[in-house]
Amino acid sequence: MIRPVETRAYDPATRVHVDGAAAADLAASLPRLVNRAHEIAASVAYGVHGRKRAGQGETFWQYRPFVNGEAAHRIDWRRSARSDQLYVREREWEAAHDYFLWMDCSPSMAFVSSLAQDDKLSRGVTLGLALADVLVRGGERVAALGLTAPISARDVIDRLARALYERASDMACDELPPDAPLRPRARVVLISDFLCDVDALAARLRGFADSGASGALLTVIDPSEESFPFTGETMFLDTDGGPAFHAGDARSLRGAYARRFDAHREAVREAARASGFLFLQHHTDRPAAEAALSLAMGLHGIEEEL
């Protein structure tokens, strides 16, 4: 058996064992991930410092169209008189947005190859916790989707990590974000490898969009999952507990695998686009801070468009 890229996978004997191992792995690694998240958040915060947002304050920011249902006293009649549309005079920092973060902790996220710096699970959780801190520093409220209520506490990383620790077993069972209730105009950030049923994911995203939510998907990819560097006789293990697959010559599968992998990724991208979500990618051989900054700036761009 030739394995040019070392892989780590849980015993495929039973799904119960796989989920239990994934939960234990997550719980054991959280202290290290919390420390790393603090470091990344501190460096990324400088990159998003000083952004402007609408809000209650003394400084005028911009005009925006009046929305039916708003109080009439918010209309700027002088500006509205110059056109056929009613306008509201916005000021900086009107109200914090509620961000709901979901970090996929299912068994497939535990995969790591020798080409990567971290397993996908560690990287995804670290990025989610770091983003939470960056958002709170910017005046937003953050929640773990389906686990906590939105908060703006300075120790948000520790609080969310504690929630993940307490619900590690449940988190390890879910390949899709929970269908949790969202507040109006909520922002949803999903961090996963999205190696799941795309139709089910698309339905979940449509549900979020129908509730008025917008946000982003960050796909975490181990470089070997994209390049498929395997050659010769190779045994592939299903991290979700399915049957193993023996390839007599793994290199002969590379072309078909690449086409299927690209098609799946494009389907996820289209599902995100159809529901108004930003689609981003991150490879685990790249620095984590790079992905955290891209995600934070991407969300900032969403705010400017809305």
C-alpha positions as CSV (number, residue, x, y, z in Angstrom):
1,M,0.0,0.0,0.0
2,I,1.5,3.4,-1.1
3,R,0.5,6.6,0.7
4,P,2.5,9.5,-0.6
5,V,0.3,11.8,1.5
6,E,-0.3,10.7,5.0
7,T,-3.9,10.9,6.1
8,R,-5.8,10.6,9.4
9,A,-9.2,9.1,9.4
10,Y,-11.3,7.6,12.2
11,D,-12.2,4.0,12.4
12,P,-14.9,3.4,9.9
13,A,-16.5,0.4,11.8
14,T,-19.5,2.4,13.1
15,R,-20.8,5.9,12.7
16,V,-21.3,6.2,16.5
17,H,-17.6,5.6,17.1
18,V,-16.6,8.1,14.4
19,D,-18.8,10.8,15.9
20,G,-17.6,10.1,19.4
21,A,-14.0,10.3,18.3
22,A,-14.6,13.6,16.4
23,A,-16.3,15.1,19.5
24,A,-13.4,14.0,21.7
25,D,-10.9,15.4,19.3
26,L,-12.7,18.7,19.2
27,A,-13.0,19.0,23.0
28,A,-9.3,18.1,23.5
29,S,-8.1,20.7,20.9
30,L,-10.2,23.7,22.0
31,P,-7.7,25.2,24.5
32,R,-5.1,25.3,21.7
33,L,-7.5,26.7,19.2
34,V,-8.7,29.4,21.5
35,N,-5.1,30.7,22.0
36,R,-4.6,30.6,18.3
37,A,-7.9,32.4,17.6
38,H,-6.8,35.3,20.0
39,E,-3.6,35.7,18.1
40,I,-5.2,35.7,14.7
41,A,-8.0,38.1,15.8
42,A,-5.4,40.6,17.1
43,S,-3.6,40.7,13.8
44,V,-6.7,40.8,11.6
45,A,-8.4,43.6,13.7
46,Y,-5.9,46.1,12.3
47,G,-6.9,45.2,8.7
48,V,-10.5,46.1,9.3
49,H,-10.0,49.0,11.7
50,G,-11.8,52.3,11.0
51,R,-14.7,51.1,8.8
52,K,-17.9,53.1,8.7
53,R,-21.4,51.8,9.2
54,A,-24.8,53.4,9.6
55,G,-26.0,54.2,13.0
56,Q,-27.1,56.5,15.8
57,G,-24.5,59.2,16.2
58,E,-23.8,62.8,15.3
59,T,-21.9,62.2,12.1
60,F,-23.8,62.0,8.8
61,W,-22.9,59.0,6.7
62,Q,-25.2,58.6,3.7
63,Y,-28.8,58.8,2.3
64,R,-30.7,55.7,1.6
65,P,-34.2,55.0,0.2
66,F,-37.1,55.0,2.7
67,V,-38.5,51.6,3.4
68,N,-42.2,51.0,4.0
69,G,-42.9,50.4,7.7
70,E,-40.3,52.8,9.0
71,A,-41.3,55.8,11.1
72,A,-42.1,58.8,9.0
73,H,-40.0,61.1,11.2
74,R,-36.9,59.5,9.8
75,I,-37.5,60.9,6.3
76,D,-35.2,63.7,5.2
77,W,-37.8,65.9,3.5
78,R,-35.2,68.3,2.0
79,R,-33.3,65.5,0.2
80,S,-36.6,63.8,-0.8
81,A,-37.9,67.0,-2.4
82,R,-35.2,66.8,-5.0
83,S,-36.5,63.5,-6.4
84,D,-39.5,61.3,-6.7
85,Q,-38.3,59.0,-3.9
86,L,-38.3,59.4,-0.2
87,Y,-34.9,59.2,1.5
88,V,-33.6,58.6,5.1
89,R,-30.6,60.4,6.4
90,E,-28.4,57.8,8.0
91,R,-25.7,58.4,10.6
92,E,-22.8,56.2,11.5
93,W,-23.3,53.1,13.7
94,E,-27.1,52.8,13.9
95,A,-27.2,49.4,15.5
96,A,-25.1,46.3,15.9
97,H,-25.8,43.4,13.5
98,D,-26.3,39.9,14.8
99,Y,-23.8,37.5,13.3
100,F,-24.5,33.8,13.6
101,L,-21.5,31.6,13.1
102,W,-21.5,27.9,12.3
103,M,-18.3,25.9,12.3
104,D,-18.6,22.4,10.8
105,C,-17.4,19.8,13.4
106,S,-18.4,16.7,11.5
107,P,-15.9,13.8,11.0
108,S,-14.9,14.8,7.5
109,M,-13.5,18.0,8.9
110,A,-10.9,16.0,10.9
111,F,-9.1,15.1,7.7
112,V,-5.5,16.3,7.3
113,S,-2.7,15.5,4.8
114,S,1.0,16.1,5.0
115,L,0.5,19.0,2.6
116,A,-1.5,21.0,5.2
117,Q,-0.6,23.0,8.3
118,D,-3.8,22.0,10.2
119,D,-6.7,19.6,9.9
120,K,-9.8,21.2,8.5
121,L,-11.6,21.0,11.9
122,S,-8.9,22.9,13.8
123,R,-8.6,25.5,11.0
124,G,-12.4,26.0,10.7
125,V,-13.0,26.4,14.4
126,T,-10.0,28.7,14.8
127,L,-11.2,30.9,12.0
128,G,-14.7,31.1,13.4
129,L,-13.6,32.1,16.8
130,A,-11.1,34.6,15.5
131,L,-13.8,36.2,13.3
132,A,-16.2,36.4,16.3
133,D,-13.6,38.5,18.1
134,V,-13.0,40.7,15.1
135,L,-16.7,41.3,14.7
136,V,-17.2,42.1,18.4
137,R,-14.3,44.6,18.3
138,G,-16.2,46.3,15.4
139,G,-19.3,46.7,17.6
140,E,-21.3,43.7,16.3
141,R,-23.0,40.9,18.2
142,V,-22.0,37.3,17.6
143,A,-23.6,33.9,18.3
144,A,-22.8,30.3,17.6
145,L,-25.7,29.3,15.3
146,G,-28.1,27.0,17.2
147,L,-26.0,27.2,20.4
148,T,-25.9,30.7,21.9
149,A,-27.7,34.0,21.8
150,P,-25.9,37.0,20.1
151,I,-23.4,38.7,22.5
152,S,-20.9,41.5,22.3
153,A,-18.7,40.5,25.2
154,R,-14.9,41.0,25.1
155,D,-14.4,37.3,26.0
156,V,-16.6,36.1,23.0
157,I,-13.9,33.6,21.9
158,D,-13.9,31.9,25.3
159,R,-17.7,31.9,25.5
160,L,-18.2,30.4,22.1
161,A,-15.5,27.8,22.7
162,R,-17.2,26.8,25.9
163,A,-20.5,26.3,24.0
164,L,-18.7,24.2,21.4
165,Y,-17.1,22.1,24.2
166,E,-20.5,21.5,25.9
167,R,-22.2,20.5,22.7
168,A,-19.3,18.7,21.0
169,S,-21.1,15.5,20.5
170,D,-24.1,17.2,18.9
171,M,-21.8,19.3,16.6
172,A,-20.0,16.2,15.4
173,C,-23.2,14.7,14.1
174,D,-24.2,17.5,11.8
175,E,-23.0,18.1,8.3
176,L,-25.4,20.9,7.7
177,P,-25.9,24.1,9.7
178,P,-28.9,23.9,12.1
179,D,-32.2,25.3,11.0
180,A,-32.2,27.7,13.9
181,P,-34.4,30.8,14.1
182,L,-32.7,34.1,13.0
183,R,-33.4,37.7,13.9
184,P,-34.4,40.1,11.2
185,R,-31.4,41.2,9.0
186,A,-29.1,38.7,10.6
187,R,-25.8,37.7,9.1
188,V,-24.9,34.0,8.8
189,V,-21.3,32.8,8.4
190,L,-20.8,29.1,7.6
191,I,-17.4,27.5,7.8
192,S,-17.1,24.0,6.4
193,D,-15.7,21.7,3.7
194,F,-19.3,21.5,2.5
195,L,-18.8,17.8,1.5
196,C,-22.4,17.3,2.0
197,D,-25.7,17.0,0.0
198,V,-25.7,20.2,-2.0
199,D,-29.5,20.1,-2.5
200,A,-29.9,20.0,1.3
201,L,-27.4,22.8,1.7
202,A,-29.2,24.9,-0.9
203,A,-32.5,24.4,0.8
204,R,-31.0,25.5,4.1
205,L,-29.5,28.6,2.6
206,R,-32.8,29.5,1.0
207,G,-34.4,29.2,4.4
208,F,-31.9,31.6,5.8
209,A,-32.4,34.0,2.9
210,D,-36.2,33.8,3.2
211,S,-35.9,35.0,6.8
212,G,-34.0,38.1,5.6
213,A,-30.5,36.8,6.4
214,S,-27.4,37.2,4.3
215,G,-23.8,36.2,4.9
216,A,-21.0,34.1,3.6
217,L,-19.7,30.5,3.1
218,L,-16.1,29.8,3.7
219,T,-15.0,26.4,2.2
220,V,-12.1,24.9,4.0
221,I,-10.0,22.6,1.7
222,D,-7.1,20.3,2.4
223,P,-4.7,20.8,-0.6
224,S,-4.6,17.0,-1.2
225,E,-8.4,17.0,-1.7
226,E,-8.0,19.3,-4.7
227,S,-4.8,18.0,-6.2
228,F,-5.3,14.3,-5.5
229,P,-1.6,13.5,-5.3
230,F,-2.1,9.7,-4.7
231,T,-0.4,7.1,-6.8
232,G,-0.2,3.4,-6.9
233,E,-2.2,1.0,-4.6
234,T,-4.1,3.1,-2.1
235,M,-6.8,2.5,0.5
236,F,-9.2,5.4,1.0
237,L,-11.1,5.5,4.3
238,D,-14.4,7.2,4.7
239,T,-14.2,9.6,7.6
240,D,-18.0,9.5,8.0
241,G,-17.9,5.7,8.7
242,G,-18.7,4.4,5.3
243,P,-17.0,1.5,3.5
244,A,-13.3,1.8,2.6
245,F,-12.4,2.0,-1.1
246,H,-9.3,0.2,-2.5
247,A,-7.7,1.7,-5.6
248,G,-5.3,-0.5,-7.5
249,D,-3.8,2.6,-9.3
250,A,-5.0,5.8,-7.6
251,R,-3.4,8.0,-10.3
252,S,-5.8,6.6,-12.9
253,L,-8.7,8.1,-10.9
254,R,-7.2,11.6,-10.8
255,G,-9.0,13.0,-13.9
256,A,-12.5,11.7,-13.0
257,Y,-12.0,12.8,-9.3
258,A,-10.9,16.3,-10.3
259,R,-14.0,16.7,-12.5
260,R,-16.3,15.5,-9.8
261,F,-14.6,17.7,-7.1
262,D,-14.8,20.8,-9.3
263,A,-18.5,20.1,-10.1
264,H,-19.3,19.7,-6.4
265,R,-17.5,23.0,-5.6
266,E,-19.3,24.8,-8.4
267,A,-22.7,23.5,-7.1
268,V,-21.9,24.8,-3.6
269,R,-20.9,28.2,-5.1
270,E,-24.1,28.4,-7.1
271,A,-26.2,27.5,-4.0
272,A,-24.5,30.4,-2.2
273,R,-25.0,32.8,-5.1
274,A,-28.7,31.9,-5.5
275,S,-29.4,32.8,-1.9
276,G,-27.3,36.0,-1.9
277,F,-24.4,34.5,0.1
278,L,-20.7,35.3,-0.5
279,F,-18.6,32.2,-1.4
280,L,-14.9,32.1,-0.3
281,Q,-12.3,29.4,-0.2
282,H,-9.4,28.6,2.0
283,H,-6.7,26.0,1.7
284,T,-5.2,24.6,4.9
285,D,-1.6,25.0,3.6
286,R,-2.2,28.8,3.7
287,P,-1.9,31.0,6.8
288,A,-5.1,31.1,8.9
289,A,-4.8,34.9,9.3
290,E,-5.1,35.3,5.5
291,A,-8.5,33.6,5.4
292,A,-9.7,35.5,8.5
293,L,-8.9,38.8,6.9
294,S,-10.5,37.8,3.6
295,L,-13.6,36.7,5.4
296,A,-13.8,39.9,7.5
297,M,-13.3,42.1,4.5
298,G,-15.8,40.1,2.5
299,L,-18.5,40.6,5.2
300,H,-17.6,44.3,5.3
301,G,-18.3,44.4,1.5
302,I,-21.7,42.8,2.1
303,E,-22.6,45.6,4.6
304,E,-21.6,48.3,2.1
305,E,-23.8,46.8,-0.6
306,L,-26.9,46.6,1.7
